[in-house]
Amino acid sequence: MYFLIDYSLLLNFYRLDFPSWVNVIAATGNGELILIRQYRFGTNRVEIEIPRGAVNVGEIPTAAGLRELLEETGYSGKNRRLQSKTARYERTPLPSFWEMN
């Protein structure tokens, strides 16, 4: 713990900077949602989640989404659309960084 001269408390904090990433909501031709199982260090367990991943430099988000879908599930897609996006300061780190109590 650190105190300033006026005895107010100075807290340590960390700023984490993450690249842009995409979350993919995909369904099979039968309308089944495509999910993955992935171990996450933050929760210390295997989680069920939608495919997701980082957008490479120079890559457009929809192309990154299709790439991540193929890499993580083996499924390929052809119909793609950007559903929404958030501002950089509103992004939340992946659960691999969360500590769940």
Contacts in CASP RR format, 6 or more apart in sequence:
PFRMAT RR
TARGET T0000
AUTHOR 0000-0000-0000
METHOD contacts of the structure
MODEL  1
MYFLIDYSLLLNFYRLDFPSWVNVIAATGNGELILIRQYRFGTNRVEIEI
PRGAVNVGEIPTAAGLRELLEETGYSGKNRRLQSKTARYERTPLPSFWEM
N
1 9 0 8 1.000
2 9 0 8 1.000
2 10 0 8 1.000
2 11 0 8 1.000
2 12 0 8 1.000
3 9 0 8 1.000
3 10 0 8 1.000
4 10 0 8 1.000
16 93 0 8 1.000
16 97 0 8 1.000
18 91 0 8 1.000
18 93 0 8 1.000
18 94 0 8 1.000
19 54 0 8 1.000
19 55 0 8 1.000
20 54 0 8 1.000
20 55 0 8 1.000
20 61 0 8 1.000
20 88 0 8 1.000
20 91 0 8 1.000
21 52 0 8 1.000
21 53 0 8 1.000
21 54 0 8 1.000
21 55 0 8 1.000
21 64 0 8 1.000
21 91 0 8 1.000
21 94 0 8 1.000
22 52 0 8 1.000
22 53 0 8 1.000
22 55 0 8 1.000
22 61 0 8 1.000
22 64 0 8 1.000
22 65 0 8 1.000
22 68 0 8 1.000
23 50 0 8 1.000
23 51 0 8 1.000
23 52 0 8 1.000
23 53 0 8 1.000
24 34 0 8 1.000
24 50 0 8 1.000
24 51 0 8 1.000
24 52 0 8 1.000
24 65 0 8 1.000
24 68 0 8 1.000
24 69 0 8 1.000
25 33 0 8 1.000
25 50 0 8 1.000
25 83 0 8 1.000
26 33 0 8 1.000
26 34 0 8 1.000
26 50 0 8 1.000
26 51 0 8 1.000
26 69 0 8 1.000
26 73 0 8 1.000
26 75 0 8 1.000
26 77 0 8 1.000
27 33 0 8 1.000
27 34 0 8 1.000
28 34 0 8 1.000
28 75 0 8 1.000
34 50 0 8 1.000
34 51 0 8 1.000
34 69 0 8 1.000
34 73 0 8 1.000
34 75 0 8 1.000
35 48 0 8 1.000
35 49 0 8 1.000
35 50 0 8 1.000
36 48 0 8 1.000
36 49 0 8 1.000
36 50 0 8 1.000
36 51 0 8 1.000
36 72 0 8 1.000
36 73 0 8 1.000
37 46 0 8 1.000
37 47 0 8 1.000
37 48 0 8 1.000
38 46 0 8 1.000
38 47 0 8 1.000
38 49 0 8 1.000
39 45 0 8 1.000
39 46 0 8 1.000
39 47 0 8 1.000
40 46 0 8 1.000
40 47 0 8 1.000
40 94 0 8 1.000
40 95 0 8 1.000
40 96 0 8 1.000
40 98 0 8 1.000
41 96 0 8 1.000
41 97 0 8 1.000
42 95 0 8 1.000
42 96 0 8 1.000
42 97 0 8 1.000
42 98 0 8 1.000
42 99 0 8 1.000
42 100 0 8 1.000
43 95 0 8 1.000
43 98 0 8 1.000
43 100 0 8 1.000
47 95 0 8 1.000
49 95 0 8 1.000
51 65 0 8 1.000
51 68 0 8 1.000
51 69 0 8 1.000
51 72 0 8 1.000
51 73 0 8 1.000
52 68 0 8 1.000
52 94 0 8 1.000
53 64 0 8 1.000
53 65 0 8 1.000
53 68 0 8 1.000
54 64 0 8 1.000
55 61 0 8 1.000
55 64 0 8 1.000
56 64 0 8 1.000
59 67 0 8 1.000
61 82 0 8 1.000
61 85 0 8 1.000
62 80 0 8 1.000
62 81 0 8 1.000
62 82 0 8 1.000
65 80 0 8 1.000
66 76 0 8 1.000
66 77 0 8 1.000
66 80 0 8 1.000
69 75 0 8 1.000
69 76 0 8 1.000
69 77 0 8 1.000
70 76 0 8 1.000
70 77 0 8 1.000
END
